[in-house]
Structures are given as structure tokens and as C-alpha cells.
Amino acid sequence: MAFSPAHFFQSVWPLNAHSNVARAWLSPPVVSHTLSASRRLSSPFLISAQFNSRLLNGDFVSSTVRSPVSTKVTNGGEKTDDHPMDTVDDNKIVDGPLKLQERDFAGTPYVPVYVMLPLSIININCELVDPDGLVHQLRILKSINVDGVMVDCWWGRVEAHTPQVYNWSGYKRLFQIVHDIQLKLQVVMSFHECGGNVGDDVHIPLPEWVREIGRSNPDIFFTDKEGRRSPECLSWGIDKERVLKGRTAVEVYFDYMRSFRVEFDEFFANGIISEIEIGLGPCGELRYPSYPANHGWKYPGIGEFQCYDQYLSKSLTKAAEARGHLFWAKGPDNAGHYNSRPHETVFFCDGGEYDSYYGRFFLNWYSRVLVDHGDRVLALANLAFEGTCIAVKLSGIHWWYKTASHAAELTAGFYNPCNRDGYAPISEMLQKHGTALNFTCVELRTLDQEEGFPEALADPEGLVWQVLNAAWDVSIPVASENALPCHDREGYNKILENAKPFNDPDGRHLSAFTYLRLSPVLMETHNFVEFERFVKRMHGEAVPDLARVTQPTT
């Protein structure tokens, strides 16, 4: 990645302060994006996340940059190397290219590494696809000490045709292969549709019997203000409504989980299944389907609220009546559309209605529905999987994070404007059920977002830091995964930096990392060698080729 020397000096090293380099080196960058950015840049880690740790810990490995290490040309023409902390005299400065050193993770805590299996590994008949090829790939993963694999158990495959008739046959064969190769399993209870999102290469709809119900009662699906339905998952409004052939949605989820637990008891008993991740929304994430590609959303649109089915509308009306303001029983009518920008809307602009009395009421209700859904399903998940580690995945909605309203997070159900921590209530709910948090986008770098799409005002590093600390503050395990394919060293270094924060006084670190995902591209020699190196460093092992500071050239 190209690194701008102007950006570096303006943000970290004032041009008129060369005589005080040490102080400037350790100073945080100037932030001008609202209270949102300033409150989350208050920690030493965030300062490093912006610039310093990239320099000291090697995020810019193998990138040629302008460096404060320079070559001075003396009056006699002799060149001498200058340390970055040295003061600079009036001699002429000749900057040279420099490869910055990486942080050494040898001796750091062991963080297990899992690899997600392909989405299409189980076919429409619930059969394992290409078992011989899978065995070959899993043996290769085992050879570099990958700890295990993650697999989706698709509701739409297993309970496809008839309520409470489950076909686990393909998963039985898969789990036996994983057992024989002596890998661990993270299993996802996938109660959502696959297809239509980034990285989806297969279409797996919800069970046919559920879709049949939806054709006569489309309000079982999330609905936007235009009346468009989202078939990705069931609306949380039917969690307690007996509209699924005599069962509520949470009863359907519980019956599915209980069937899985009974069917695969031996894999729980022998410890092969190390974790169960509970799908709680679209893409298996605890969020509303606020930015569906099939409704025309494109990055970095703010998305739309998804609360217009009859069941959530009834819930909103009840909340408004309880508050004594029945005219509040409606969603915002000035919140734009899927691809709006915050400043284009009355609701999300700076000083907008999101922070009015009505706005705060609506957003409190909208986010409470999300937390309550997680609370209900996790209570039953703990009954089904007693004694097994349970996890929930949150999406990393990092665009518009540097604005006051955090519009994209609000439409997704995360009530996280600049004056409120929207992830603390979620973390507290997870802590209540002894549930781990799995968070995405740990490989993304804010500087890359600023260069690639500056108008999105994205800050994945600030978001990651906020969410991880919200979870760590209530002492729940935090795992993570990459949001997009990652094969380069810079991306891996960013993951490592987040997995094992530098000089954390409490020694906090991720409990596990899951790599997205097993593919022919990952298995290409140069990519796989880089991945093996990453696994070693996540395990706290030494690697022989750490990049060191090289001598500058003129």
C-alpha cells in the first residue's frame, strides 16, 4: 500500500517541530470528525492504531515509504545514517526508501486459528461434496497446525421440506472426517438464507415449508418502509408468535438445536466440537438486514430501518402507548433510502432528528428488539448445548463511523451514535448467557478506507477497538474473523495487532480467530506460505523472516 509522507507528517510529525521528534512521534493524530472520533481515540491503542503501531509494530511491512530515518549529507559529501529519535540539524536531508520492521510475536499467547469451510460443501440433498478433495485440503491445513475448521449447518438444507424432519447425513460424514484428521469444529446454527451477499457463491434459501408460509403471510419476514420483504431470515417480531405451523420462531430454533445436539452427541463428548455459534440474523449476525444487495444497496449507503412487518409494527405501537405518545408509533419518514448519505437526510444529519425525543425513543425501541431477540434465543441455546462454548457474531459496520449519528449502525440496530456506547448493552446480554462475541473486520485498516473511499468516513480500527473493549469490560471471550478475503502480509499483521494488543496492561487477547475461507486461492503456494507464517505468529511461535529496518538508499 502506498504511504503518503504528507499524511504522515501532517498527522503525527509537525513540520515545524523537528527538534522535538520524540514528543511528536508519540502524539496522537489530530482528529476533526466529531465527538465520535475523539472519544474513541482516547486510548493508547487507538493512537497506535492510527499511525504509531503501524510504524513500530510493522503494519507497513514490505511497503516502501518515506521515513523519519534519513540520510544526512555533510559538508564534505559523506553520508551518515540518522536515528529517527535524533534531532535534525540544518544539513540537507535526503530521504530514502525504507522497509519497516514487524512486531515479533514469539512468546505471545496462543490464539487458536480455524478456517471456514466452503459454503457449498453440503449440497441440496444434504450430501457431502467431494469428500476426497476435502480430506486432502484438511490434511494440508493440519500439517501447518491449524486448530480446526468452521462449518455452517444450514437450516434450509437440514429441515428443508417438512417441519421437525431433519436430515443430518452430509454433516455426519463431514464431522467424522474432521475427527479422523484430529481437527476441532466450530459449528454455526445457520438460520438464514445464503446468497446475495459479498463472498456468497451458492444459494441456500430458508426451508421450503417456511417459504410456503411466507407466501401467504409475508409479514414473517423483515420489511422496509416501501413494503419490500427480506427473505434472508425471519422477523424477530414472530419470536413469540405461533405462525410456523403451530410453533413460534424461537421454538423452531430450539427444536433444531436440540436435534443437532442429540444427533452429534459423540462429537460433543470427545471434544471435537469446540464451539457452537448461534445465527441470530442475516449472514448469521446479530443485526437487522438493513443493507440488502437485492434491494439495491451499495457501499457506503446508510441502509434502511426494517421494522414495518405487522408484528414489529405492533410492538412499536405498544411501546409508544406505554410512553404516552401514540403518534410515535411509526418509523422515521425522513431517514432517506438505502444509498443515502447521512448529511442528505433530516434524520441522520448532524443535529438531526435521531437525537430528538422521538428519535431517541424509536432507536431505543429498535435496538432493544435486537437485544431481546438475542436474549431469548441464547437462553434456549444454553439449554440445548449445556456445557459447550456458545458464540454470537456481530458485523463490523464501519462506514459513517466518523460521523455523529453513525447512520449505518443505527439502521442495523446498533444504537451507537457519538454520545452513546451501543455495544455495551449487547455485551451485557452476552455476558448474562456466558456467550462469547465473534467480531468481524479485524483485518481492515482505517488508512486504507480513507484512501479507497474517503467519503464513507469509515473507521474500522476505531470500531474494532470499541467493540472489543465493550466485551472485555464485562469479561466475555472475544473471537474474530476477517470480513473480506485476506492473503497479504499487511492484512495479517493488522489481524495480529488486534488479536494481541501491544502492551495491554491486562494481557487481553482474542480467544480464537477464524479465517474466511478455505478456497483454491488460499491453497496457491505463495498465499499458503504467507498463511502458514500467520498461523505460527498467532500461536506465539517465532518466524525466521521478520522484516527489519533496512538501510536507506539515496
N, C-alpha and C positions, 0 to 999 in steps of 0.2 A: 504494500500500500504506500502511495506517495505521501510523504510527511511534509507539511508546509512549514518552513522555517519562520515565516512571518507569523503564522498562527502560534507557533511555539513561543517566540519571543514576546509577542503581544500579550499572551495569556499567562505566561509563567515568569519570564525574564525581562523586566522592564529595560528598554534600550538605554535609558539614562542611568542605569544602576549597575554597570559592570563591576564597579569596585566592591559591590556587596552581593556577590553571586550566591553565596551560601544561603543568605536570607531569601533571596528571590527564588532560588531553587525549591525551597521548602514552602513557599507561599501558595495558597490556593488560587486558581484562576478566577478572574472577575466574572461574575455571573449577572446577567441582566434580564433573565427570564422569570420575573415574578417571584413571589414568596415560595412557590412550589420548588423552584430550583434551589433557592438559597437554604431552605430548611433542610434539604436532603444532601447538601454539600457541606454540612457542618461537621461530619466525621472525618478523621484522618484517612479512612479507607477511601472515601469519595474524592478527597483531594488527589490521592494516588490514582484513583480510577480515572480521573480526568487526564492527568499527564505524568505525574512523578513516578508512579509504579510502572508505567509503561517503559520509562527510561531505566529505572533501577532494576526492574524485575524482568525486562526483556520482552515486552509485548511486541516491540517492533523488530523482532528477530529477523535477520536476513534482509532488512529494509535499509537502503542507503539513504541517510538523512544528513541534513546539516546539523552539526553537533557543537556544543559549547567546548568540546575538546578541539583545539585548533592548533595550527602550526604557525609559530611566530617567525617572522623573517627579521633577523637582527641587521644592524647597520652593515655588518660585514658579509651579509648574504647567507649566514649559517642558519639552518633550520633547527628549531628545538620544539619538542612537544610540551604542551601546556596542560596541566591537570584542570578539570572543569571547575574545581573549587578555588583555583588560584586567582589572584587579582590580575587584571589585564593592564599593561602599560600602554603607552601611546604608539608602540611599534605597529606596523602594518599587520593586519590579520588576514591570513589565507585559510579559509575554511576548506576542509576536505571531507570526503565521504567516510562514513563510519558504520560498522555493524555493531549494534548494541548487544550487551550480554544478557543472557537469560538467567532467571532465578533458578537456583539449584534446589530441587525438591527432595533430594536424598535425605532420608531420615524423617520426613514428614509423615503425618498419619496416613494409614492405609485407607483409601477410598475405593470400594468395590466398583468395577466397571461392568455394566451389562450392555448388550446390543439388541436393539429391537429387530424382530424377525419381519420379513416382508408381509405386507398387508394381505397378499393373495396366497399365503401359504396353505390355507384351508379353502377348498373350492365350494361351489354352490351345493354340492351333495355332502358337505361336511367330511370330505376326504383329504388326507394329507397329500399335497402336491410335491412331486419329485423328491421322495424320501432319500434316495441315494445321493442326489446332489446336496441336499441339506446336511446329511451326515458328513460329507466331505468338507463343507464350509464350517460346520461346527467343530470339527477336529482341528481345523486351522485356527479358529478362534481359541480353542483350548490350548493349542501349542504356544500361544503368546500370553497365557494366563488370564484371559478374560474370565470373569467370575460367573457369568450366566447370560441368559437371554430373556427378553420380554416378548410376550405374545398376547394379542387381543383374542379374547373369547367372544365372538360376535353373537349377540342376541338374535340377529337376523338370520344367522346360519343354524344355530342350535335349536331354537324354538320357532322354526320358520313357518310351519304350516298349521299347527294345532296347539292351543293353549295347554301348557304343562306336559307337553310331549317333547322330550329333549333328546337330541342326537349328539353325543359327545365322541363319536367314533374316531374322527380325524385327530382330535386333541389327545385321545388315549395313546395313539401311535406316536404322536409328536412328543408327548411327555416321556414315554418310555425311551425314545432316542436320546433325549436330553439327559435322562437318568443314566443311561449306559455310558455316555461320554463324560459323566460326572460334572455337569454344569448345574447351576441353580436356575430357578424360574421365577420371574416376576410375571404375574398373570393379571390382565386387565379385564374387568367385567364391563364389556363394551355395549352399553345400552343405547348407542347412537348409530346413525347411518354413516357409512364410509363412502366418500366420493364427493367431488366438487370443491375440495379444499386443497391447499398447497401440499404437494407431495403425494396426493391420493392417486394411485394407478389402478384402482379397481372400484367397482360399485357394489356395495353391500347395503341394501335397504333395510329398514325395520321389518320385523316379521310380517308375512303376508296377512295373517289374521288381524294384526294391528292396523295395517293399511286399509283393510276392508272396513274396519270400524271407522277409520278416519274419513273414508269416502262418504259415509252417512252423517258423521259428526266431526267435521274438520276442526272443531274447537279443541280437540285433544292435542293439537299442535300449537306451538308458539305462533303468534300473529302480529304483524306490524300494523301501523295506523291506516295503511291502504287496504288492509284485509288480506294481504299475502301471507300464506301459511309457510312455515318452515318444517319440512318433514324430517329434519335431522334427528330430532328426539322429541319426546313427549313434553308437553307443557307441565310446568310444576304446579299449575292450577288443578291438575287431576291427581295429585299425590294422594288425596283422601276421598276422591270421587269414584264410586263403583261404576265405571263406564267401560271397563275392559272385560266384558263377558262375566260380570259379577264381581270382579276384583278391582281394587284400587291400583294405581301405578306402583306404589311402594310395596304392596303385596305381591305384584308381579315380579318386581326386582328381588324381593326376598325369596320367593319360591325358586327363582333361577339360581340365586347364590347358594341356597340350601342344597339344590340338586347337584351343583358343582362340588360342594364340599363333601357330599356323600360319595359321589362318583369317583373322586380322586383322593380318597382318604389316605391311601398308601403313600402318596407323594407329599402329603402334609406330615404323616408320621415319620418318614425318613428324611425330612428336611429339604427335599428338592425344591418345593415351593417355599420361597423365602419371603414373598410379599404378594398381597392382593391389592391391586389398585381399583378403586370403585369409580366407574364412569358416572358423572353427575350432570352431564350436559353435552353440547355439541363438541365433537372431537374428543370426547371423554373428559372434558374440562368443566370445572365448576364455573360456568358463566352462561349468560343468555346468548342465543345465536344472533348477535347484533350486527355482524358483518358478513352475511352470506354471499358468496360469489354468485350463486344462482339468482340473486335478486339485483345483480349489477354492481355490487360493492367492489371498489378498487382502493388499494392502499394509496393515500392515508385517509380515506373517508372516515367520518366520525361514527358511522353506523346509525342505527335507529333503535328506539325502545321497542321491546317485544312483549307487550302486556295487554293485547287487545282481543285475546280469545275470551269467551264468555266467563270462564272460570276465574281467570286473573282479574277481569273487569269486575266481577262480583266481589272479589277480595278487596280491590281498591275502593269500591263503594262502601264496603263495611268499614274500612279504615277511615274514610272521610267522614262517615256518620259518627264514628266514635270520637273523632276530633271536633265534631260540631260544625263542619264546613262541607256540606254535601256537594256544593259546587266544585269542590276539589276532586271529585270522583271521575277524573279523566286524565289521560296522558297529556303532556305538553303539546300545544298546537303550533309552536314556534321553534321547534328543535331541528329544523332542516330535514335533510334526507340522507340517504346512505353515504353519498360522496361529498357532502357539505364540509366546509372548514368551520372551526368554532367561531371565528370572527364574522362569518356570514349569517349567523343565527342570533336571534334575540335571546334565546335561552342560554346558549353556551358562551357568548362573547364575554369579555372582561366586564365585570359588573352586571352580568346578565341575570336572567330570572332563575337560573339554577341555584342562586344564593338568596332568593326571596323566601318569604314564609311558605308560599305554595311549593316552590322548588325544593326546599329542604324537606317538607312533608312528603312529597312524591318520591324523592330519591331515597329517603329513609325507608319508605314502604317497599320500593323496588329492590333495594339491596337486602332488606330483611327477608323478603321472599326467597332470595338466593341462599341466605344463611340458614333459614328454616328448612329448605329442601335438603341441604347437606346434613343438617342435624337429624332429620327423620330417617334418611337412607342409611347414614352411618350407624345409627342406633341399631338398625336391623342387621347391618353388615357385621357388627361386632357379635351379634347373636349367632350368625351363620358361621363366622370364622374365628370363634373364640380361641385365643392363644396364638393367632397368626398376625404378623405385622400388616396393618392396613394403611393405605396411602390414598391421597386425593391430589389430582393435578390441577394447577392454576395456570392460565395462559398469561404470557407476558405481553400485555398491551402497552407498548412503549411509545406509540406515536401520540403526539399532543401532550406528552408528559411535562413539557416545559411551559405549558400554558396554565392559566389559573384554574380553569374548570376541569381539565383532564377529560374532555368530552368523550373520547373513545372508551375510556374506562367506565364512565358513567352509564353509557348505553349498554355496556356488557354486564353491569350490575355491581361494579366495584365503586363504591361511593368514596372516591379518593381525590377530591379537589385539593387545592393547595393548603387549605386551612383545616384538613381533616385526614386522619390516617384510616383509609378504607380497608386495609388488610388486617388490622388488629382484631376486629370482630370475627373475621373468618378464622384467624389463627386461634382465637379463644375457643371457637366452636370445635375446631380440630383437636385442640388440647383436651377438651371435655371428653372426647371419644378416644383419646390415646392414638390419634391418627397422624401419620407423617404427611408432610407437604412436599409435593413434587412440582418444581417450578421450571418454566422454560426460558429460553433466550439467553442462557448464560454465556454463549459464545459471541454475542453481538457487542459491538463497540460503539460508543456514542459518537466518536470522531468519524467513524465510517458512515453513520447515519447522517451526520451533519454535511459530509461531503457528497453523499449519494442522493439525498432527498432533504435538503435543508429546510424546506418549507413545512415539513412534517413536525418540526420541533420535537423530535424523538430523543429519548434518553434511556436506553436500555440499561446502562450501568447504574443510573440513579434508581430505576425501578427495581432491579435485582437487589441492590443494597437495602432498599426499604422493605421489600417482601421477606428477604432472608432474616433481617433483624426483627421483623414483626413475629416471625415464627420462633426464632431463637429466644426472644424475650419471654415467651411462655414455655420454653424448654421442650419444644417438639422437634423430632428429627426433620432435617431438610435434605431432600434429594433434588436432583435436577436432570434436565436433558436439553440438548440443543434444539432450537426451533427450526433451523434450516440445515441442509446438508453441510458438513464441515470436513474438509480434507487438508487444510493448510495449517502450518505451524502457528501462525498468528491467532487463528481461531482456537486452537488447542491451548495456547498459552493464556488466552482470556478465560477459558474454562478452568484451567488450573488456578488462576488468580482468584476466581470466585469460589472454587472448591476449597481452597486453603488460604484464607485471607492472611496477608503478610502482617506479622507481629500482632495478631489478635490476642489481647491480654487474657482471654478466656480459652484460647486454643480451639475455637469453634471451627468446624469444617463440615462439608457435606457428608451425609451418611452413605450416599451412593450416587453414581452418575450413570445414566442410560443414554447410549449413543444412537442417534437417528441416522440411518438404519443399515442393516445388512443388505448389500447390493453389489452388483458386478463392479461398480466404480470403486467402492471401498476395497475390493479384493485386487485391484490393479496394484502391481508391485510397488510403485513409488508411493501410492496412497497408503498401502497396508504397512509399509515400513514406518511411515510417519505415525500411523495409528498405534503400532506396537510401541514406539517410543513414548507416545502419550500415555498408554496403559502403564508402562513402567513408572512414569513420573507420578501418576495418580496413586500407584501402590507405594510410593515413597522410595523407589529404587533409584540408584544412580544411573545416569546415562553418560556415555563417554564423549559425546559430541556437543556439549553445551557451548553455545555461541559466546565467545568472549569479545571484549572490546579489542578491535584490531587497530593497528597503527594507521593514522590518517595519511592520505596521499595528497600531493599537491596537483 
